[in-house]
Amino acid sequence: MGKSIMAAGISINDTCLEYIKKILPRGSSILEFGSGEGTTWLADAGYTMYSVENQPEWFDYYPDHTTYINCRIKYYNDTYISPPIVNQNGWYHIDDLLPNLPESYDLILIDGPGGRWGRGGFWKHIEEFNTDVPMIFDDINRIPDSEVMELVSDYVGRDYEIIDHYTGVILGKSN
């Protein structure tokens, strides 16, 4: 299906949304890095959303159905992530993020921060997250975001699957 027209190419696409609905029962909770129109679609589909966001225009965008974790970006140099990932120069500030993480969640959606910062921080802080749950990686058509998915796959010892040109998944231990 490709990127959703409604979200102007910056949100998860319809294929990703349908895949999540296939593997995750309604009422489950999603820890989402990067909010947007996809957040509203997932909340409307019956999921409890915890959305990590750094861009003020998305802070509390859908407050009735989403708990927002508003974070600053922490900038770093190439040595911050090992192995280095090209074009990864910042991530959500861990001091804003960690104290506000939900106790549990049933899926992680890695769709932020935006491309100019990168998603290598998820890899850098992988031990802080429950990686036994399914993990969806958006924008894997960009090499750095694909590299993050591959590193996480190696770390958790489970293969990744390509859903479509933009989206990959590492299924949870029980899937």
N, C-alpha and C positions, 0 to 999 in steps of 0.2 A: 504494500500500500504506500510506502514511502512516508515522508514527513507529512504531518497534518497541515492542511492549508490554513485551518483556523488559527494555529499557533505560529504562523509565519516561519516555520522551520526551527524554532527554538525550544520546542517541547518534545516530550516523548510522542511517538506516532501511534496511530491506531493499532498497528500490529503489536506494539509493545503493550498497550493497554489490554488488548484481547488476550495476550499471552499471560499477563499477570492475573487476569480474571480466571484463566484456565487452571493455573497452578496454586492460587491462593484463595481460600474461601472468604466470602463476604464477612465483614466484622473483624478480619485480621488487621494487624497494624503494620505500617510501612514507615521505615526511617528513610527519608528522602533527602539527598544532598542536591539542592537547587530546586526552587519552587517555580511555579508558573501555571499555565493553563492545564498541564497534566495533573497538577495537584488537585484542581477542581474536579477533573474527570474521575480521578481515583476516589476522592471523597464522595462524589455523587454515586459511584459504584458501590459504596458501602464500606470503604476502608477507613480505619482510623489513621490519620496522617500526622507524622512528626516531620516537619519540613525545616531543614537547615538552610538559611538564606543570608546573603551578604548585600544584596541590592535593595535599597530602600523602597523602590517601586513595587517590590513583591512582599515586603514585610506585612504580615497580617492581611494578606490579600483575600483570604477566604477563612476568616476567624471562627465562624460557627462550626466548622468541620475539621479544622487543622490546628495543631499546636505548633507555633513557629519558634524556632531557635535562631534568633537574629545574631549573626556573628560578624565581627570584623574580619578582614583578610590579613593574614600574617605573611609578609614577603620574606623570601629567602633566596639564597644563591644556589648554584648547581650542586654544591656538596651536601645540601640538605637531604636529598633523596639518594639512597644507594640501592641499586645502581641508578645513576642519573637518568632522567627522562627528559628529552628535549622539550623546550618551551613550557616548563613547569616552574613558575616563579612565585607562587603563593597558594595558600589554601586557607580554609576557615581557621580562625584563631582558636587554638586548642583550649585556651583559658575561657573562652566564651562557650565552646562546644561541650566539653566533657562534663561540667557540672549540670548541664541541662539535658543530657541524653536521657531518653526513656529507659526504664529498667529492663524492658524487653520489647521486642519487635519481631515480626514474622518474615520480613523481607527488607533488604536494603536496595534502594534505587540510587545509583551514582549518576547524577545528571547535573552536577555542579561542583565547584563554581564554574562560571563561563570559561570558554576556551583561552582567554588571555591570561588566566591564572593557572589553570590546570587542575588535574585531579590526582596528581601524584601524592598529595598529602594524605589521601585515603590509604595509599600503600605505606607511606611513612608511619602512620599511626594505626596500622592494621590490628595490632594487638588490643586496641581499645574497643573493638567491635566484635559482636557475635557473628562469626563467619560460618557458623553451622547453618544459617538460614540462606535461602536463595538470594543471590546478588545479581541485579540487573545493571548492566553498563550501557549507558546511552552514548551516542556520538562516537562509536568505535570506528567510524569511517575516518576519523582523525587518528593518525599514527600514535601520538602520545597517549590518547585515551585507550586505544587498543593495547598498548604496552602495559598500562596499569592493569587491565583485565588479565593479561597473560601472566604478570607477576603475581597477582592475587591467586590465580588458578594454580600456579606452581606452589605457592605458599600453603594453600589449603589442601593440596593433593587431589583436587577434583578437576576434571576437564571443563572447559567452557564450550558453549554451544552458540553458534551464530543464529540469531532469530531472523534478522534481515540485515541489509546494508548498514544500518545505523545502530543496531542493538545486539548485545550479547548477554548471555546468562551463565552463571555458575550455579547449578542447582544446589539446594541444601542437602545435608546429610541424609535426611529422611525422604527426599523426593525420589 
